[in-house]
Amino acid sequence: MKNSERRISRFILAAIVGGFLVLLAAGVSFLVVLRQTQVSAEWVVHTQEVAASLAELGAALERSETARRGYLLSADERFANAFEELAGEIETRMDAVEARITDNPEQQKRLEALRELVATHLAYARDTLQNRRQRAGAAAGTTTFDDEDIAVIRRARAAAADMLQAEEALLVERRARQFRNVQLSYVVLALSSIIFVALAGGTIWATRRNVHALTTAGERLQLLNEDLESAVGERTAELQRANDEIQRFAYIVSHDLRSPLVNVMGFTSELEVAIKPLTELIAKAREEAPDLVTEEVRQTIEEDLPEAIGFIRSSTQKMDRLINAILHLSRAGRRVLSPEKIDMNGLVSGIADTLQHRLQELDAEIRIEQIPTLVTDRLAIEQIISNLVENSVKYLKPGRPGLIKVRGRQQSGRIIIEVQDNGRGIDPKDHERIFDLFRRSGSQDQPGEGIGLAHVRALAYRLGGTIECDSTLDEGATFRLSMPPELQKA
């Protein structure tokens, strides 16, 4: 069913895209045909202009001949003057025709022949006018045209008529081409309209189909949401039962650990007080009897012992914070979060300092790369990072120099913090299981009750974040924490 739906969807998409491409092609074709129509119209206008120029040239020839005849009959100089003006106009008209027929070699040849005939005609005409002036006293109408003059006039008229006829034939042809282009543009426009209507109808049908599918999917999603709410309710009940167990566990652990922790902290303070007179005694002994104090003793008293006490105090302070966290674990869901700007590099460095003694024993190191600043709850984020780093130290692979990297980056509006180690790794089938309360993965050769990662995920959710694991057995693990840059107060 799903494959059939996918095929139908792909077919609809292909049809719509194909329709748009065809419509685009039709539009381009219409523009091309429209341009051809415009060009044809321009050629029609051009041919009409040439024909008009030829008609004006023929009229000028006739008027010049009329003016010559008037002078020959009346010897009136006004006719002679009119003839000369028309002779100049004839030259101008022929130049105008020549400028318009540069695209037509045949007409250019005809015009050249016409120029020769007109020149011959005008020469004959000027001769007859001059002869008539010399016979100014002769009676009107006594001057006649010889046969050659008449033949030249007739040939010039015929040449002008041939040119005009050729242009009229060309005009008919170009008008027919213009008409065909107009008809073709109408056909293309009609086809484009049909394609557009079909495409619009198909798009509307596809849209209605998709809307119906979305409506159906929404109804299914509503049913799934209802089922999810039921599942969430059941899960919440399970978490509530787990919380009740955690409360009882927290009560026992906090009371059992508080007393020895107080003793350790008290003895640590007494050791710090005792170091000062012991250091003074060693210094005095070195001055009075240098041979009695070896370099090993001096280094132990002045360097190793203060460093060990520092590690003890750092660890007891960390343990004190953890006990307090356990005491408040049952109320974690109700605790008011206090967002503040936190230097994550400093926070991780502080966590690493508390683990230095253990790291030296395991021949391991923690590398801290740049981590963006967060605005979140300090106690919660410290518990998350501390738990992840301590787990990485706890599950390093024996015989392999341990390396733990803590790094961060900003990605898609979130802060990603990664804790990566080269330890024993986690089986892929347990990647989600390890976040369940009281559930652990792999060989149980390390102390723990399986509450750490469950608590980490709960804290991450409260801070608006998520956590996931990416790991392969014997190749280490990477815990990836995704956090909002700034915690939003509820």
Disulfide bonds with the S-S distance in Angstrom:
none
